[in-house]
Amino acid sequence: MIELRPKFPLPALLRAAGLPRSTFYYQQAALAAEDKYAATKDLIKSIFDQHKGRYGYRRITAALRRQGTVINHKTVQRLMDELQLKSIVRPKKYRSYRGQVGKAAPNLLDRNFRASGPNQKWATDVTEFKVDGKKLYLSPVVDLFNGEIVAYATSRSPLFTMVGAMLNRAFAKLRPGDRPVLHSDQGWQYQMEQYRQRLTANAVTQSMSRKGNCLDNAVVESFFGTLKSEYFHVNRFSSLDELEAGLRGYIRYYNHDRIRCGLGGMSPVEYRELAASA
């Protein structure tokens, strides 16, 4: 009917269609409202696909704002519901606690996950992946200043050599004068004398979660959940080598490209570089 309006008067069209005037204007307003967000929906779908379904409505809102589209997060949530776009639920994690096998350190962090600069507070843990009945373990160090993965190591077995390799790479990132606190759970690797000696030799202070309290190390728990939901559980792997290579790519993406709402819509590396230039 809208296409015929330039040729015929509206009352005649309404009589021919047997349509009340109020219904016509209601449908016209509904169509206009739908068209209002057509371009925004295209942008949302593009961002969602670009990040392979890893972004929820808050992160997509931040990405839209980076591109110059200022929009309320509740509107983005509604539009994503209409588009049936939803991020994936996070899974459980590997537990490394084997009882008291060494000395436990005090919980110096005490859930204070904020840091005013890089290399002040670090956190670590170990998680596992299974591919065709075989396991791969990942041991990262997360900087609590910006959530960046400072260093990591992988291994087919959860041996201390993996944790030692991770420490070597993390210590190489320290600047003169850096003396971070490194927080972990009470996993057997972190109770070892060798582990404590490595920290002391590099001016790193050890901190540990209370036994059986995963919230004391929530930042690393969150990273593992994100990694598995955004990458591991949405892909198929033919071998551990393929998974290992993919983890390298994802961690680089996580550090350099994946924006975080808590960092003002910047990636961890962008946030650190901005802080360094301030």
Secondary structure, 3 states (H helix, E strand, C coil): CHHHCCCCCHHHHHHHHCCCHHHHHHHHHHHHHHHHCHHHHHHHHHHHHHCCCCCCHHHHHHHHHHCCCCCCHHHHHHHHHHHCCCCCCCCCCCCCCCCCCCCCCCCCCCCCCCCCCCCCEEEECCEEEEECCEEEEEEEEEECCCCCEEEEEEECCCCHHHHHHHHHHHHCCCCCCCCCEEEECCCHHHHCHHHHHHHHHCCCEEEECCCCCHHHHHHHHHHHHHHHHHCHHHCCCCCHHHHHHHHHHHHHHHHHCCCEHHHCCECHHHHHHHHHHC
